């Protein structure tokens, strides 16, 4: 069974990106993946500083996140767009996890992995612009990013009273992307 790690680049209560991630996760599970969903709020870590890393080694929560990435075949990532790019939160956890301890292969948490990326925003572009730098970042550290991606515009209008999205077209788009990720991973694993 392929293993997928799912996380959002927002720890905000009522995060739209957590909401779209949850829908994608349902799609991945329906396609047969073993999905681990994490909230980055459970992995607080300082802003990366190379001096502190040299003195104290990798932060324990960064190590836990890196271990999770390493143990999964692919990633589902939903990110907010902050000023046309990714939030510092997301960049920070990726920077920490990209570091190699002695004896480890460089970028072992990211190399050879496959990711599906999505964004959402109350704005008309749905956070589309974050997907460009996020794709570039992940590919530069060895993760293949699916050509298809999703940006959910005007996302606040899609939320129901339970804080969830039930709009059929949006659900189908997000789940379709997740299914594509799982099918890609299944093909790669069967080789
Ligand atoms: C934003 N937001 C935003 N939205 C957008 O579509 N394009 C942008 O460039 C930005 N820039 C931006 C910068 C900063 C610092 C903040 C705090 C917010 C709005 C953003 O889409 C909105 O706050 C979302 O609700 C954030 O995602 P979550 O937390 O709901 O997942």
py3Dmol code that shows the C-alpha trace and the ligand (Angstrom):
import py3Dmol

protein = """\
ATOM      1  CA  UNK A   1       0.000   0.000   0.000  1.00  0.00           C
ATOM      2  CA  UNK A   2       1.367   3.439  -0.870  1.00  0.00           C
ATOM      3  CA  UNK A   3       1.872   5.821   2.036  1.00  0.00           C
ATOM      4  CA  UNK A   4       0.922   9.477   1.773  1.00  0.00           C
ATOM      5  CA  UNK A   5       1.672  12.229   4.271  1.00  0.00           C
ATOM      6  CA  UNK A   6      -0.835  15.109   4.195  1.00  0.00           C
ATOM      7  CA  UNK A   7      -0.313  18.535   5.707  1.00  0.00           C
ATOM      8  CA  UNK A   8      -1.393  22.140   5.254  1.00  0.00           C
ATOM      9  CA  UNK A   9       0.755  25.246   5.375  1.00  0.00           C
ATOM     10  CA  UNK A  10      -1.600  26.876   7.859  1.00  0.00           C
ATOM     11  CA  UNK A  11      -2.235  26.189  11.524  1.00  0.00           C
ATOM     12  CA  UNK A  12      -5.082  28.711  11.708  1.00  0.00           C
ATOM     13  CA  UNK A  13      -8.236  27.505  13.450  1.00  0.00           C
ATOM     14  CA  UNK A  14     -10.814  27.210  10.696  1.00  0.00           C
ATOM     15  CA  UNK A  15      -8.110  27.144   8.022  1.00  0.00           C
ATOM     16  CA  UNK A  16      -9.508  26.880   4.504  1.00  0.00           C
ATOM     17  CA  UNK A  17      -6.430  24.960   3.472  1.00  0.00           C
ATOM     18  CA  UNK A  18      -6.935  22.386   6.209  1.00  0.00           C
ATOM     19  CA  UNK A  19     -10.500  22.038   4.868  1.00  0.00           C
ATOM     20  CA  UNK A  20      -9.433  21.385   1.278  1.00  0.00           C
ATOM     21  CA  UNK A  21      -6.706  19.041   2.504  1.00  0.00           C
ATOM     22  CA  UNK A  22      -9.302  16.950   4.364  1.00  0.00           C
ATOM     23  CA  UNK A  23     -11.273  16.492   1.147  1.00  0.00           C
ATOM     24  CA  UNK A  24      -8.183  15.457  -0.797  1.00  0.00           C
ATOM     25  CA  UNK A  25      -7.345  12.977   1.972  1.00  0.00           C
ATOM     26  CA  UNK A  26     -10.730  11.290   1.477  1.00  0.00           C
ATOM     27  CA  UNK A  27      -9.889  10.916  -2.209  1.00  0.00           C
ATOM     28  CA  UNK A  28      -6.468   9.429  -1.469  1.00  0.00           C
ATOM     29  CA  UNK A  29      -7.959   6.927   0.978  1.00  0.00           C
ATOM     30  CA  UNK A  30     -10.688   5.939  -1.482  1.00  0.00           C
ATOM     31  CA  UNK A  31      -7.945   5.155  -4.007  1.00  0.00           C
ATOM     32  CA  UNK A  32      -6.306   2.800  -1.537  1.00  0.00           C
ATOM     33  CA  UNK A  33      -3.555   4.856   0.085  1.00  0.00           C
ATOM     34  CA  UNK A  34      -2.483   4.685   3.693  1.00  0.00           C
ATOM     35  CA  UNK A  35      -2.723   8.396   4.574  1.00  0.00           C
ATOM     36  CA  UNK A  36      -1.227  10.089   7.614  1.00  0.00           C
ATOM     37  CA  UNK A  37      -2.666  13.549   8.262  1.00  0.00           C
ATOM     38  CA  UNK A  38      -0.689  15.912  10.440  1.00  0.00           C
ATOM     39  CA  UNK A  39      -1.197  19.450  11.655  1.00  0.00           C
ATOM     40  CA  UNK A  40       2.008  21.484  11.699  1.00  0.00           C
ATOM     41  CA  UNK A  41       0.775  23.050  14.963  1.00  0.00           C
ATOM     42  CA  UNK A  42       1.778  19.751  16.562  1.00  0.00           C
ATOM     43  CA  UNK A  43       5.372  20.240  15.357  1.00  0.00           C
ATOM     44  CA  UNK A  44       6.382  23.673  16.622  1.00  0.00           C
ATOM     45  CA  UNK A  45       9.995  24.484  15.835  1.00  0.00           C
ATOM     46  CA  UNK A  46      12.086  27.631  15.894  1.00  0.00           C
ATOM     47  CA  UNK A  47      12.967  29.568  12.792  1.00  0.00           C
ATOM     48  CA  UNK A  48      15.896  27.725  11.283  1.00  0.00           C
ATOM     49  CA  UNK A  49      19.270  29.087  12.359  1.00  0.00           C
ATOM     50  CA  UNK A  50      22.439  27.351  11.249  1.00  0.00           C
ATOM     51  CA  UNK A  51      24.378  28.319  14.392  1.00  0.00           C
ATOM     52  CA  UNK A  52      21.730  26.779  16.625  1.00  0.00           C
ATOM     53  CA  UNK A  53      21.685  23.695  14.429  1.00  0.00           C
ATOM     54  CA  UNK A  54      25.482  23.414  14.840  1.00  0.00           C
ATOM     55  CA  UNK A  55      25.224  23.825  18.633  1.00  0.00           C
ATOM     56  CA  UNK A  56      22.105  21.806  19.374  1.00  0.00           C
ATOM     57  CA  UNK A  57      21.545  19.589  16.331  1.00  0.00           C
ATOM     58  CA  UNK A  58      18.196  19.212  14.622  1.00  0.00           C
ATOM     59  CA  UNK A  59      15.217  20.333  16.719  1.00  0.00           C
ATOM     60  CA  UNK A  60      13.250  17.327  18.005  1.00  0.00           C
ATOM     61  CA  UNK A  61      10.028  18.368  16.256  1.00  0.00           C
ATOM     62  CA  UNK A  62      11.908  18.990  13.021  1.00  0.00           C
ATOM     63  CA  UNK A  63      13.391  15.501  13.340  1.00  0.00           C
ATOM     64  CA  UNK A  64       9.932  14.045  13.951  1.00  0.00           C
ATOM     65  CA  UNK A  65       8.563  15.817  10.856  1.00  0.00           C
ATOM     66  CA  UNK A  66      11.564  14.731   8.785  1.00  0.00           C
ATOM     67  CA  UNK A  67      11.149  11.124   9.940  1.00  0.00           C
ATOM     68  CA  UNK A  68       7.511  11.221   8.855  1.00  0.00           C
ATOM     69  CA  UNK A  69       8.390  12.611   5.421  1.00  0.00           C
ATOM     70  CA  UNK A  70      11.048   9.932   5.001  1.00  0.00           C
ATOM     71  CA  UNK A  71       8.601   7.163   5.911  1.00  0.00           C
ATOM     72  CA  UNK A  72       6.039   8.152   3.249  1.00  0.00           C
ATOM     73  CA  UNK A  73       6.050   7.727  -0.535  1.00  0.00           C
ATOM     74  CA  UNK A  74       4.254  10.940  -1.366  1.00  0.00           C
ATOM     75  CA  UNK A  75       2.815  14.134  -0.023  1.00  0.00           C
ATOM     76  CA  UNK A  76      -0.488  15.991  -0.250  1.00  0.00           C
ATOM     77  CA  UNK A  77       0.160  19.647   0.526  1.00  0.00           C
ATOM     78  CA  UNK A  78      -2.410  22.451   0.763  1.00  0.00           C
ATOM     79  CA  UNK A  79      -0.906  25.883   1.163  1.00  0.00           C
ATOM     80  CA  UNK A  80      -2.206  29.374   1.702  1.00  0.00           C
ATOM     81  CA  UNK A  81      -0.784  32.111  -0.476  1.00  0.00           C
ATOM     82  CA  UNK A  82       0.924  34.834   1.541  1.00  0.00           C
ATOM     83  CA  UNK A  83       1.938  37.800  -0.569  1.00  0.00           C
ATOM     84  CA  UNK A  84       2.046  35.647  -3.694  1.00  0.00           C
ATOM     85  CA  UNK A  85       4.242  32.977  -2.148  1.00  0.00           C
ATOM     86  CA  UNK A  86       4.337  30.276   0.538  1.00  0.00           C
ATOM     87  CA  UNK A  87       3.985  31.104   4.224  1.00  0.00           C
ATOM     88  CA  UNK A  88       7.127  31.194   6.348  1.00  0.00           C
ATOM     89  CA  UNK A  89       5.691  28.292   8.355  1.00  0.00           C
ATOM     90  CA  UNK A  90       5.840  25.973   5.373  1.00  0.00           C
ATOM     91  CA  UNK A  91       9.279  27.120   4.223  1.00  0.00           C
ATOM     92  CA  UNK A  92      10.646  26.758   7.731  1.00  0.00           C
ATOM     93  CA  UNK A  93       9.551  23.160   8.235  1.00  0.00           C
ATOM     94  CA  UNK A  94      10.847  22.247   4.774  1.00  0.00           C
ATOM     95  CA  UNK A  95      14.196  23.946   5.474  1.00  0.00           C
ATOM     96  CA  UNK A  96      14.595  21.998   8.711  1.00  0.00           C
ATOM     97  CA  UNK A  97      13.619  18.698   7.078  1.00  0.00           C
ATOM     98  CA  UNK A  98      16.002  19.267   4.162  1.00  0.00           C
ATOM     99  CA  UNK A  99      19.048  19.120   6.466  1.00  0.00           C
ATOM    100  CA  UNK A 100      21.110  15.933   6.517  1.00  0.00           C
ATOM    101  CA  UNK A 101      22.663  14.403   9.576  1.00  0.00           C
ATOM    102  CA  UNK A 102      26.056  12.723   9.203  1.00  0.00           C
ATOM    103  CA  UNK A 103      25.726   9.518   7.225  1.00  0.00           C
ATOM    104  CA  UNK A 104      22.374  10.455   5.704  1.00  0.00           C
ATOM    105  CA  UNK A 105      21.864  10.965   2.002  1.00  0.00           C
ATOM    106  CA  UNK A 106      21.241  14.639   1.111  1.00  0.00           C
ATOM    107  CA  UNK A 107      17.535  15.548   1.012  1.00  0.00           C
ATOM    108  CA  UNK A 108      16.549  12.001   1.914  1.00  0.00           C
ATOM    109  CA  UNK A 109      13.154  13.151   3.171  1.00  0.00           C
ATOM    110  CA  UNK A 110      12.284  14.623  -0.239  1.00  0.00           C
ATOM    111  CA  UNK A 111      14.246  12.754  -2.918  1.00  0.00           C
ATOM    112  CA  UNK A 112      12.240  10.330  -5.009  1.00  0.00           C
ATOM    113  CA  UNK A 113       8.946  11.416  -3.472  1.00  0.00           C
ATOM    114  CA  UNK A 114       5.882  12.591  -5.399  1.00  0.00           C
ATOM    115  CA  UNK A 115       3.687  15.486  -4.288  1.00  0.00           C
ATOM    116  CA  UNK A 116       0.295  16.878  -5.217  1.00  0.00           C
ATOM    117  CA  UNK A 117      -0.085  20.533  -4.350  1.00  0.00           C
ATOM    118  CA  UNK A 118      -3.178  22.656  -3.860  1.00  0.00           C
ATOM    119  CA  UNK A 119      -4.107  26.057  -2.554  1.00  0.00           C
ATOM    120  CA  UNK A 120      -7.197  27.970  -1.563  1.00  0.00           C
ATOM    121  CA  UNK A 121      -7.980  31.570  -0.865  1.00  0.00           C
ATOM    122  CA  UNK A 122     -10.942  33.876  -0.383  1.00  0.00           C
ATOM    123  CA  UNK A 123      -9.497  35.724  -3.372  1.00  0.00           C
ATOM    124  CA  UNK A 124     -10.376  35.280  -7.020  1.00  0.00           C
ATOM    125  CA  UNK A 125      -7.137  33.462  -7.912  1.00  0.00           C
ATOM    126  CA  UNK A 126      -7.531  30.849  -5.197  1.00  0.00           C
ATOM    127  CA  UNK A 127      -3.896  31.139  -4.183  1.00  0.00           C
ATOM    128  CA  UNK A 128      -2.767  30.040  -7.639  1.00  0.00           C
ATOM    129  CA  UNK A 129       0.426  32.085  -7.348  1.00  0.00           C
ATOM    130  CA  UNK A 130       1.758  30.127  -4.355  1.00  0.00           C
ATOM    131  CA  UNK A 131       1.758  26.962  -6.402  1.00  0.00           C
ATOM    132  CA  UNK A 132       4.518  28.288  -8.676  1.00  0.00           C
ATOM    133  CA  UNK A 133       7.204  28.842  -5.991  1.00  0.00           C
ATOM    134  CA  UNK A 134       6.014  25.809  -4.012  1.00  0.00           C
ATOM    135  CA  UNK A 135       6.413  23.587  -7.059  1.00  0.00           C
ATOM    136  CA  UNK A 136       9.871  25.019  -7.717  1.00  0.00           C
ATOM    137  CA  UNK A 137      10.947  24.576  -4.091  1.00  0.00           C
ATOM    138  CA  UNK A 138       9.856  20.944  -3.901  1.00  0.00           C
ATOM    139  CA  UNK A 139      11.331  20.012  -7.270  1.00  0.00           C
ATOM    140  CA  UNK A 140      14.662  21.624  -6.385  1.00  0.00           C
ATOM    141  CA  UNK A 141      14.947  19.333  -3.367  1.00  0.00           C
ATOM    142  CA  UNK A 142      14.109  16.208  -5.312  1.00  0.00           C
ATOM    143  CA  UNK A 143      10.340  15.795  -5.064  1.00  0.00           C
ATOM    144  CA  UNK A 144       8.431  15.236  -8.284  1.00  0.00           C
ATOM    145  CA  UNK A 145       5.327  17.456  -8.320  1.00  0.00           C
ATOM    146  CA  UNK A 146       2.319  16.291 -10.351  1.00  0.00           C
ATOM    147  CA  UNK A 147       1.649  18.546 -13.356  1.00  0.00           C
ATOM    148  CA  UNK A 148      -1.965  18.892 -12.250  1.00  0.00           C
ATOM    149  CA  UNK A 149      -2.678  21.112  -9.265  1.00  0.00           C
ATOM    150  CA  UNK A 150      -5.694  22.837  -7.737  1.00  0.00           C
ATOM    151  CA  UNK A 151      -6.389  26.406  -6.637  1.00  0.00           C
ATOM    152  CA  UNK A 152      -9.788  26.908  -5.022  1.00  0.00           C
ATOM    153  CA  UNK A 153     -11.010  30.499  -5.460  1.00  0.00           C
ATOM    154  CA  UNK A 154     -13.517  32.322  -3.251  1.00  0.00           C
ATOM    155  CA  UNK A 155     -13.164  29.441  -0.832  1.00  0.00           C
ATOM    156  CA  UNK A 156     -15.029  31.183   1.994  1.00  0.00           C
ATOM    157  CA  UNK A 157     -18.221  31.054  -0.100  1.00  0.00           C
ATOM    158  CA  UNK A 158     -17.945  27.259  -0.323  1.00  0.00           C
ATOM    159  CA  UNK A 159     -17.832  26.576   3.412  1.00  0.00           C
ATOM    160  CA  UNK A 160     -20.976  25.110   4.954  1.00  0.00           C
ATOM    161  CA  UNK A 161     -22.224  25.672   8.526  1.00  0.00           C
ATOM    162  CA  UNK A 162     -19.970  22.874   9.806  1.00  0.00           C
ATOM    163  CA  UNK A 163     -16.865  24.552   8.400  1.00  0.00           C
ATOM    164  CA  UNK A 164     -16.618  21.976   5.638  1.00  0.00           C
ATOM    165  CA  UNK A 165     -16.839  22.125   1.885  1.00  0.00           C
ATOM    166  CA  UNK A 166     -19.588  20.118   0.257  1.00  0.00           C
ATOM    167  CA  UNK A 167     -19.680  21.803  -3.159  1.00  0.00           C
ATOM    168  CA  UNK A 168     -19.674  18.803  -5.508  1.00  0.00           C
ATOM    169  CA  UNK A 169     -17.417  20.299  -8.181  1.00  0.00           C
ATOM    170  CA  UNK A 170     -14.783  21.364  -5.652  1.00  0.00           C
ATOM    171  CA  UNK A 171     -14.876  17.994  -3.911  1.00  0.00           C
ATOM    172  CA  UNK A 172     -14.487  16.224  -7.238  1.00  0.00           C
ATOM    173  CA  UNK A 173     -11.539  18.451  -8.236  1.00  0.00           C
ATOM    174  CA  UNK A 174      -9.675  17.932  -4.970  1.00  0.00           C
ATOM    175  CA  UNK A 175     -10.352  14.225  -4.723  1.00  0.00           C
ATOM    176  CA  UNK A 176      -9.435  13.761  -8.380  1.00  0.00           C
ATOM    177  CA  UNK A 177      -6.014  15.274  -7.750  1.00  0.00           C
ATOM    178  CA  UNK A 178      -5.446  13.022  -4.740  1.00  0.00           C
ATOM    179  CA  UNK A 179      -6.495   9.943  -6.713  1.00  0.00           C
ATOM    180  CA  UNK A 180      -4.007  10.921  -9.408  1.00  0.00           C
ATOM    181  CA  UNK A 181      -1.261  11.114  -6.783  1.00  0.00           C
ATOM    182  CA  UNK A 182      -2.101   7.682  -5.405  1.00  0.00           C
ATOM    183  CA  UNK A 183      -2.323   6.094  -8.871  1.00  0.00           C
ATOM    184  CA  UNK A 184       1.057   7.602  -9.794  1.00  0.00           C
ATOM    185  CA  UNK A 185       2.619   6.253  -6.616  1.00  0.00           C
ATOM    186  CA  UNK A 186       1.051   2.834  -7.190  1.00  0.00           C
ATOM    187  CA  UNK A 187       2.515   2.715 -10.719  1.00  0.00           C
ATOM    188  CA  UNK A 188       5.958   3.724  -9.455  1.00  0.00           C
ATOM    189  CA  UNK A 189       5.845   1.154  -6.667  1.00  0.00           C
ATOM    190  CA  UNK A 190       4.871  -1.677  -8.994  1.00  0.00           C
ATOM    191  CA  UNK A 191       7.971  -1.114 -11.202  1.00  0.00           C
TER     192      UNK A 191
END
"""
ligand_1 = """\
31
LIG
C -2.859 36.721 2.918
N -3.879 36.340 2.056
C -3.638 36.302 0.699
N -4.552 35.759 -0.171
C -4.272 35.664 -1.511
O -5.090 35.156 -2.257
N -3.099 36.149 -2.004
C -2.136 36.703 -1.224
O -1.094 37.093 -1.706
C -2.414 36.799 0.183
N -1.499 37.347 1.027
C -1.663 37.233 2.386
C -0.623 37.596 3.241
C -0.754 37.405 4.589
C 0.394 37.751 5.508
C -1.950 36.869 5.132
C -2.096 36.634 6.628
C -2.990 36.540 4.316
C -5.189 35.906 2.581
C -5.221 34.394 2.795
O -5.568 33.771 1.587
C -6.257 34.073 3.882
O -5.852 34.644 5.108
C -6.450 32.564 4.032
O -7.541 32.358 4.891
C -5.213 31.876 4.583
O -5.341 30.484 4.506
P -5.928 29.575 5.696
O -5.220 29.982 6.970
O -7.391 29.846 5.763
O -5.634 28.178 5.295
"""
view = py3Dmol.view(width=600, height=400)
view.addModel(protein, "pdb")
view.setStyle({"model": 0}, {"cartoon": {"style": "trace"}})
view.addModel(ligand_1, "xyz")
view.setStyle({"model": 1}, {"stick": {}})
view.zoomTo()
view.show()
